Amino acid sequence: MTQHVNSGTRNNSILDLVFTSEPDMIDSVSVLGCLADSDHNILQWTVSLSPTTALFNRSSLDYSKADFLAIRRALKDIDWAVTLKGDANEQWGATFTSVMKKLESQHIPLKKPCQCSKKRHG
């Protein structure tokens, strides 16, 4: 997972986040002004999608059959103060993403690739 917000969204703190599973899916995130009386800034970004046939020929996570309750329980049982001790950016890349990937593989089954053929018109 990639976190794309690199500028403060509430004063100098990064509190509003944009996550993607593909690092190149978002070119940049713009932090705009505040929305009305909020002390959080507005975020704007562009999603870059280049769908290819190859995407349909590989397994993907089947979120409709995910055990979100088990994921929540596992996340609740983690002592985050100890687990994420140290530099936030390093812990994001090294620790948090590996915890999430592990929970994904344990509690979200894979969908088989679509084996359907395209209909021909005519």
ABEGO torsion letter per residue (X at the ends): XBBABABBABEABBABBBBBABAAABABBBBBBBBEABABBBBBBBBBBBBBAAAAABBBBBAAABBAAAAAAAAAABBAAAAABEBAAAAAAAAAAAAAAAAAAAABBBBBBBABBBBBBX
